[in-house]
Amino acid sequence: MHASFPVDVDLALVGGGGAASLVLAALDRHDVTGLRVAVVDPVHKRGQDRTWAFWGLPGEDLDPMLSASWSQVDVVTPAGRRVLSLDPLRYAMLRSAPVYDRAAEAERRLDAVRISAPAGKLHDDGERVTVRDPDGRDLVRAGWVLDSRPRRPKRPGRTSWLQHFRGWWLAADRPTFDPQRAVLMDFRTPQPQRGVSFGYVLPVDDRFALVEYTEFGPALLDDAGYDAALRGYADLLGLDLTALRVREVEDGVIPMTDGPFESRPSPRVVRLGTAGGATRPSTGFTFSAMLRQADQVAGALAAGRPPVPAPAYPGRHLWMDAVALRALDRGHVGGVEFFERLFDRNPPERVLRFLDGVTSPAEDLAVMRSSPLLPMTGAVLGDAAGRLRARLRR
């Protein structure tokens, strides 16, 4: 805790998790100097508390921190297995510890002030932002605040699902996993009545891998449900759990909703991460958009501009996501069929770039043509009617 409050800085990071850590690393990478920085979070993130998986080009800044990467991935359905070559992209796994370590190093180089207290309300007068604790005491006055604390959407979505998952880090005494290929999605898992489920495998080497069970849907499972699903998926993979050790367990819940997130709640407050719209509504993918936000913020500050990143996804992608969520939620199309057609009728690179929100309008049209026409048309009309009703209510 800092000895004298409020601290006066140029930039305050409220929340010290993944989004803030990527910003700190990006400030260091862009060689930003002379910037007074504060980090406000009651917890100083360290160690392996989460795993991010993403795709990109080899040779990027994160490469030294990766646990593993793959140029090929498997997509498995009850009908068979597809081996997808991702060239020129690669699928990569990044664990949290090296990200937090790099952020801590950047804090030291920036001589940042860390305030180990929870943040409450933010007061923005248009010139400075005051960060207060939950009791109303002033902690920080900043020129800009980047707020990555979890938030609900500005208003409820017409469809609100969750991506929820549990993974086991499994260790073996003999070669068990194929380190040359990751399993991106394996839809042989029993499908929920409403939603879609799949498993995946991210091998670090032939004796250590993350095996995870994921659901997209409106409701969570209990602990026994996740463990039963993971045991069932291990059986599908032919793994003998009695010969393996569970070294770590990872759980998570990520919103999947067409409800809008308010990325700029006031003139000098910018939200990042899920609160800033970085989570892709139709898939729950977040990391690549967080990385873009961090790089744009640092690049702007290095150039003397306001630290305001571009929208995480184009408006047309958010519309497509809303339609897809509606189609899946209302049962117009099955989740396995939807993703199977997506990978079957598009080059892998196009699918991955689409999921990252960086495809062109022409590529988006190709993705749309690969989806079931009649069910998706019904979802488009239903989405339009839902938007009209929402406008009339407002």
Secondary structure, DSSP 8 states (H G I E B T S, - for coil): --SSSSEEEEEEEE--SHHHHHHHHHHHHTT--S--EEEE-SS---SSS-EEEEEE-TT-TTGGG-SEEESEEEEEETTEEEEEE-TT-EEEEEEHHHHHHHHHHHHHHHT-EEE-S----EEE-SS-EEEE-TTS-EEEEEEEEEE-S----SS--SSEEEEEEEEEEEEESS--S-TTEEEEEETTS---SSSEEEEEEEEEETTEEEEEEEEEESS---HHHHHHHHHHHHHHTT--GGGEEEEEEEEEEEEEE-S---S-SBTTEEE-GGGGT-S-TTT---HHHHHHHHHHHHHHHHTT-------SS-HHHHHHHHHHHHHHHTTSS-HHHHHHHHHHSS-HHHHHHHHHT---HHHHHHHHHTS-HHHHHHHHHHHHHHHHHHHHH-
